[in-house]
Amino acid sequence: MSIKKFTGVIDRFEEDLAVILLEADGDVVDEIILDRSELPDEAAHPDAILKVTLTDGEVTELSYDPAETTDRKERAQSRFDRLAERPPSDDEDESQ
């Protein structure tokens, strides 16, 4: 029996299906597709973070990780804010 644990990130929804990217050591290594109804209610949104256990390639455990979901959202917002505050480059200054 092969048991593997992953961090899952809900990438998108297509009709009633959820496309979940599976990460190992910070890299996307695979994706799975589940019925939206199989997701925990609180995780039924894009970018939700899940703990996923696959046994012989089948999902046997799936749980929502609200702390990691919030943490990733805050880190992404922080990166976006830093980029938005970037000073103009020299080329942009010359056009004034």
Residue frames relative to the residue before (quaternion, step in Angstrom):
aa qw qx qy qz dx dy dz
M 1.0000 0.0000 0.0000 0.0000 0.00 0.00 0.00
S 0.2085 -0.7820 0.5808 0.0877 3.57 -0.90 0.99
I 0.0232 -0.7911 0.6109 -0.0216 3.58 -0.66 1.15
K 0.0108 0.7919 -0.6083 0.0526 3.57 -0.80 1.08
K 0.2035 -0.7704 0.5954 0.1026 3.55 -1.06 0.86
F 0.0532 -0.7999 0.5973 -0.0242 3.53 -1.01 0.93
T 0.3778 -0.5975 0.6257 0.3298 3.47 -1.42 0.11
G 0.1544 -0.7939 0.5838 0.0712 3.57 -0.82 0.99
V 0.1142 -0.7707 0.6240 0.0596 3.55 -1.05 0.81
I 0.3643 -0.7175 0.5414 0.2438 3.57 -0.71 1.02
D 0.2610 -0.7987 0.5308 0.1104 3.55 -0.48 1.25
R 0.7749 -0.2151 0.1944 0.5617 3.58 0.84 -0.98
F 0.3513 -0.6855 0.5880 0.2467 3.50 -1.39 0.13
E 0.0744 -0.7511 0.6550 0.0351 3.53 -1.08 0.82
E 0.7864 -0.1381 0.0166 0.6019 3.54 -0.20 1.36
D 0.7912 -0.2607 0.2082 0.5126 3.62 -0.68 -1.05
L 0.5800 0.5803 -0.3711 0.4349 3.58 1.25 0.33
A 0.2513 -0.7378 0.6088 0.1481 3.55 -1.16 0.74
V 0.2157 -0.7430 0.6204 0.1288 3.57 -0.91 0.95
I 0.0683 -0.8168 0.5721 -0.0313 3.55 -0.56 1.24
L 0.2758 -0.7476 0.5842 0.1541 3.55 -0.77 1.08
L 0.2525 -0.7646 0.5778 0.1334 3.56 -0.91 0.95
E 0.1315 -0.7991 0.5854 0.0376 3.54 -0.85 1.05
A 0.0284 -0.7424 0.6687 0.0277 3.51 -1.23 0.68
D 0.8376 -0.0139 -0.0441 0.5443 3.59 -0.73 1.07
G 0.7319 -0.4562 0.2354 0.4481 3.59 0.99 0.85
D 0.6764 0.4557 -0.2978 0.4962 3.60 1.24 -0.07
V 0.4534 -0.6463 0.5307 0.3083 3.57 -1.10 0.70
V 0.1033 -0.8319 0.5451 0.0101 3.56 -0.67 1.14
D 0.7976 -0.0219 0.0413 0.6014 3.59 1.20 -0.38
E 0.1883 -0.7470 0.6080 0.1919 3.53 -1.31 -0.11
I 0.1551 -0.7556 0.6278 0.1044 3.50 -1.24 0.57
I 0.2360 -0.7429 0.6079 0.1509 3.54 -1.25 0.45
L 0.0160 -0.7975 0.6020 -0.0375 3.53 -0.79 1.09
D 0.5601 -0.5313 0.4894 0.4056 3.54 -1.26 0.29
R 0.5729 -0.5971 0.4376 0.3517 3.56 -1.02 0.81
S 0.6315 0.5660 -0.3251 0.4185 3.60 1.05 -0.77
E 0.6315 0.5398 -0.3365 0.4433 3.62 1.20 -0.37
L 0.5818 0.5898 -0.3712 0.4193 3.59 1.26 -0.25
P 0.5438 -0.5504 0.4936 0.3972 3.56 -1.18 0.46
D 0.6145 -0.5965 0.3643 0.3660 3.63 -0.93 0.86
E 0.7093 0.4726 -0.2729 0.4462 3.57 0.86 -0.96
A 0.6835 0.4840 -0.2811 0.4685 3.60 1.24 -0.27
A 0.4967 0.6922 -0.4138 0.3208 3.59 1.22 0.05
H 0.5826 0.5270 -0.4187 0.4557 3.58 0.71 1.13
P 0.6074 -0.5603 0.4023 0.3940 3.59 -1.12 0.59
D 0.8149 0.2573 -0.2392 0.4609 3.54 -1.20 0.77
A 0.3991 0.6814 -0.5067 0.3460 3.60 1.21 0.23
I 0.3052 -0.7485 0.5651 0.1652 3.56 -1.04 0.84
L 0.0914 -0.8003 0.5927 -0.0011 3.55 -0.89 1.03
K 0.3079 -0.6550 0.6406 0.2563 3.52 -1.33 0.37
V 0.0719 -0.8215 0.5648 -0.0306 3.55 -0.62 1.20
T 0.0829 -0.7653 0.6365 0.0478 3.56 -0.94 0.92
L 0.1305 -0.7706 0.6214 0.0545 3.54 -0.87 1.04
T 0.0924 -0.7580 0.6440 0.0471 3.55 -0.96 0.92
D 0.8207 -0.1064 0.0018 0.5613 3.55 -0.51 1.23
G 0.7437 -0.4431 0.2140 0.4526 3.57 0.97 0.95
E 0.6550 0.4762 -0.3136 0.4958 3.60 1.27 -0.06
V 0.4927 -0.6447 0.4898 0.3189 3.59 -1.04 0.76
T 0.0639 -0.8113 0.5811 0.0083 3.58 -0.68 1.12
E 0.7770 0.0924 -0.0852 0.6168 3.58 1.23 -0.36
L 0.0355 0.7753 -0.6264 0.0724 3.52 -1.06 0.87
S 0.1421 0.7911 -0.5847 0.1101 3.58 -0.65 1.07
Y 0.4840 -0.6657 0.5027 0.2643 3.53 -1.17 0.76
D 0.1788 -0.7704 0.6049 0.0927 3.59 -1.05 0.82
P 0.1878 -0.8354 0.5039 0.1135 3.62 0.17 1.24
A 0.6291 0.5436 -0.3482 0.4330 3.62 1.00 -0.73
E 0.6862 0.4625 -0.2849 0.4838 3.60 0.88 -0.91
T 0.5947 0.5569 -0.3604 0.4542 3.60 1.07 -0.68
T 0.6805 0.4788 -0.2795 0.4791 3.59 0.88 -0.97
D 0.6474 0.5351 -0.3148 0.4422 3.57 0.93 -0.92
R 0.6848 0.4755 -0.2933 0.4679 3.59 0.85 -0.92
K 0.6275 0.5344 -0.3365 0.4555 3.57 1.00 -0.80
E 0.6708 0.4918 -0.2967 0.4691 3.60 0.94 -0.89
R 0.6458 0.5090 -0.3268 0.4659 3.62 0.97 -0.78
A 0.6493 0.5072 -0.3194 0.4681 3.60 0.97 -0.81
Q 0.6513 0.5069 -0.3143 0.4691 3.59 0.97 -0.84
S 0.6351 0.5335 -0.3226 0.4560 3.57 1.01 -0.81
R 0.6469 0.5013 -0.3161 0.4799 3.61 0.97 -0.86
F 0.6431 0.5203 -0.3197 0.4621 3.58 0.94 -0.87
D 0.6608 0.5121 -0.3083 0.4540 3.59 0.90 -0.92
R 0.6471 0.5095 -0.3261 0.4641 3.61 0.96 -0.82
L 0.6569 0.5003 -0.3153 0.4677 3.61 0.95 -0.80
A 0.6546 0.5232 -0.3115 0.4479 3.57 0.98 -0.82
E 0.7085 0.4471 -0.2536 0.4835 3.61 1.14 -0.60
R 0.3675 0.7601 -0.4735 0.2508 3.57 1.29 0.00
P 0.4435 -0.6896 0.4911 0.2940 3.62 -0.81 0.89
P 0.5848 -0.5849 0.4075 0.3871 3.60 -1.09 0.54
S 0.4927 -0.6435 0.4914 0.3190 3.56 -1.12 0.61
D 0.6948 -0.4570 0.3359 0.4421 3.59 -1.26 0.22
D 0.6229 0.5527 -0.3476 0.4309 3.60 0.98 -0.77
E 0.6695 0.4969 -0.3014 0.4627 3.57 0.97 -0.83
D 0.6236 0.5511 -0.3409 0.4372 3.60 1.06 -0.70
E 0.6507 0.5510 -0.3174 0.4151 3.62 0.98 -0.82
S 0.6414 0.5553 -0.3419 0.4042 3.59 1.09 -0.54
Q 0.5890 0.5998 -0.3724 0.3931 3.63 1.21 -0.12
